[in-house]
Amino acid sequence: MANQNFRVKNGLEIGVGNTYIQRSVPQRIAIPTAGTTTLDTIDGTVFRTASYTVQARTQNQIVTSSIGSTQFGSGYVPGTYTNVPLFAQTGVGTGAKATIGIVTESTIQIGKSIGSIFSATTDISGISSGSPSVFNSRLKASDYENSKAIFTLSNVGSGYTVIPEVSVASPTISNNTVTGVEIGSPAVIDVTSVKLTEVSISGGTTITSLPTATIPAPDGGGVQAEGIISFGFVPDAYYPVSSFGISGRAVGNISISAASTDGTGVGFGFSARVTGLLEHNFANSQDAVNAGVDTGAFIIFQNNVPYTGAGYTPGNFPVTITANGTSNANAVLAHDSFSLPTTRGNMWWSQYPITNMGTGYTEIPTLVVDNPSIGSNVGVLTATLGISTIVVVNGGSGYRRPPRLVGVSSDLVGFAGTIGMGVTDTGIFISAGSGYNTGVTTLTVTGVGNIGSGAEMTVKGYNPDGGIEAVTVSNTGVGYTVPPIVTIENSNGISTGASIVLTELFVKDVTISNSYAGYGITQGVSANDLSFSYPEVGSNVATLTNDYGIGRIQIFRKADGLAGMGSGYLSIPGITISGGGGTGAAATVASLGISSACIAITDEGSGYSNYVNILSFDPASPEGQHNIYVQYTYDFINITSAGSGYTSREVNITPIYNGAWYDDAGDGGISTATDVIADGIHLINVGSGYTAGDLPLIPTYGSPNPGGTSTVYVGIESFISYPGLGYTVAPTVTVSSPELGAGTTATFISSISVYSGAEYDIKAGPGYGGTHVYYIQPINSYDFKVSTDKDGNDPIVVGVDTSLIDDNLKISIGGIATSITITEPGTSYQIGDVVGISTTTTLSDYSTSVGTGVSFTVTNTYTSYQTSEVTLLHSIGAASSDAYAVEYSGIDNEIGIGTFSADLDGNNVNLKFTSSYNDTDLIYIKNHLTEF
């Protein structure tokens, strides 16, 4: 703001500069609406100041003395309300405001309340419903009184044909220890929708194809359930099956299950399984022959690695082979050569002994077997890798027990080795004692449990008292698994108190203790990929180097699934090993075996039953072993149990070998059922939104009709609940039992909680320390409800007997105006106008628009005057430009009509007047101007 030098002459004028100009002619301005108006403008580049005399007048205003014939209304909320807008019920007056005092129309003493019902001690007849009501104090419900039940559906249930009925135990007063608490309101659970759990068909007929199934959609919207026909197989029905064999000692033990080849992936409706027995079911072999069924035997192990036996050597032909059948027609077999051997258990190393594991192998090498003497069925072998050497490079320190080998491949099996530990000169704790510096002191190192040996120690030095100060490890020893014990002996007989405790070891060596040092690695390895685990003390971890060689040799299964035993061998073949990145590996074949490829069936025989017939081998050399068994062919499946819930008519047949070590019981087969019995609809989509009006649901079917009676069962999908009031323990929820005996009853888990906030409190109203207003809803001459809304849709609920309240609880009903004081006079009022409170006027933040009837008649009006002397100044051209209007004298009657201000518009300086009222008239005279 620019600095100005103001001087006041007798309070009449302000002079700035030296030049004075004669006053102007009076100017009149009418201001119809309250607001800011520009009175005059001067050129700031010519004139520095201007002075004015301004007269303002506002007519037809009202004050408190203008109030007459007052109507005080009714139904208002008690309290004092300031600056309430008034409106003209007649006339055009506007802008007046008043402070209005409202007092209670009537007060009711409350006797008690139970739930949402209040009782008065006096007759309340005549009180209007919806009248505003105010309590004289707050009544806080306890947690018990304010508690509610919460419900979670824990089991939807199944087997219902109608909406389940749910009941909730009521809150009981016997469980409530709070004084004055009445019985609360019980919680309610209503099931609103269900979803399908099962569709059954009872008494269905045999069908040869599967019809479509349609389940009705829910009427009220939601998701329509979908499903496909499920069925059981017709018992005692014989279905053809592609010819297949079963081997082992328990032929006839089979597993039958439906195949999900229809692409639905639905599995089995009730986890049912068809049980049955593969059989020819012919009275005799001739009937089977007439039906074109082969009941003869043939040799197994054509697709999997067999047990060929071992120990056969060249030159022991002929081998006698007998097929022990159950009829007189035994099979006749011929044997002309040998194969590579396979045996039971882990005796592989006795059949393919490794004479040199070799070193440096990082991949599986190639093994080539010499060609057979007869034919070209060469045996195929493969190998795995194993650890051939482990060398300790650095023994580390700080170990208290042997470390672990880290980084061994997960495929490595069979490794066995011992990590030898020696004594180190770190981690030795000495209690010196005294008197050991004379005579001979001997230190003896003994392994715990006599595990480990060879460690030697001597005394290195003594302290002045003859105590042992230092020792030297002269031999680390080997084989320790925990730090050994040191015994101190002295020959002088006077030494005492010394002790030596060893706490650390180091890795000295690793001894591989099994014949094949780990085997079974079938993938590439890296040299030195083993390491020791970290020590218990410090970080001086031991290090090693390791190498890989051949670990095991075994028969290789070829890409076509056939095993590589080969055939046609008349002598023991050799093995050539190459590749794999290493050198030196060598192995041999120990003996020969007999595979099915070495045997020809010259006569199948006939009449074989469901029992395994063992072929008896009589080798010329006694060291030979064998285990070759007969396999049977089957052409039909007999269903002995219908099962249920299947969706595919294809049946998987899996033989079960009833022994512990048989490699194979046959490949099984597939049969397709021609006749099935529909037993239900397998649900692909259980649907949603089904209500009571949709039940019972009746499915429809395409052709062929499955027959029987269809029943749709449902479980609970959704529910709504009313939480009740006054629970002290979680209520018991009881659900009706399902109509289906095998169904499950739906269950709910209940708990209790306290209503958040103060939903069930009574709050004090205006004038009593609170701000809350309720609305009364009379029921009869003494009982009523109190609601948070005028229409009574949200009644408050309390669980306390209010007759026990010390505060003498009362409720004030309605209110009338007792005083009206005008705080803003407004304008344009005429005598006789009626002025009141609008029915939409909100008296305060805590009162809605209630109550009617406050009004008064205007008995007189008056006019307000204001006369002011004003100087207009500015600082155009200075460092900071600004304008000022200074009212340095003035007079008014009772209230001011307006205020003056100034602003700049470029080089123009404006004098402005802000009127507080409508219909304001102004007259001003410019007394003089001052030039620069």
Secondary structure, 3 states (H helix, E strand, C coil): CCCCCCCEECCCEECCCCCCCCCCCCEEEEECCCEEEEEEEEECCCEEEEEEEEEEEEEEECCHHHEEEEEEEECCCCEEEEEEECEECCCCCEEEEEEEEEEEEEEEEEEEEEECEEEECCCCCCCCCCCEEEECCCECCCCCCCEEEEEEEEECCCCECCCCCEEECCCCHHHCCCCCECCCCCCEEEEEEEEEEEEEEECCCEECCCCCEECCCCCCCCECCEEEEEEEECCCEEEEEEEEEECCCCCCCEEEEECCCCCCCCCCCCCCCCCEEECCCCCCHHHHHHCCCCCCEEECCCCCCCCCECCECCCCCCCEEEECCCCCCCCEEEECCEECCECCCCCHHHHCCEEECCECCCCCCEEEECCCCCCCCCCCEEEEEEEEEEEEEECCCCECCCCCEECCCCCCECCCEEEEEEECCCCEEEECCECCCCCCEEEEEECHHHCCEEEEEEEEEECCCCCEEEEEEEEEEECECCCCEEEEEECCCCCECCEEEECCEEEEEEEECCCCCCECECCCCCCCCCEECCCCCCCCCCEEEEEEEEEEEEECECCCCCECCCCCECCCCCEEEECCCCECCEECCCCEECCHHHEEEEECCCCCCCCCCEEEEECCCCCCCCCCEEEEEEEEEEECCCCCCECCCEEEEEECCCCCCCCCCCCCEEEECCCEEEEEEEEEECCECECHHHCCCCCEECCCCCCCEEEEEEEEEEEEEECCCCCCCCCCEEECCCCCCCCCCCEEEEEEEECCCCCCCECECCCCCCCCCEEEEECCCCEEEEECCCCCCCECCECECHHHCCCCCEEEEEEEEEEEEEEEEEECCCCCCEEECCCCCCCECCECCCCEEEEEEECCCEEEEEEEEEEEEECCCCCCCCEEEEEEEEEECCCCCEEEEEEEECCEEEEEEEECCCCEEEEEEEEEEEEC
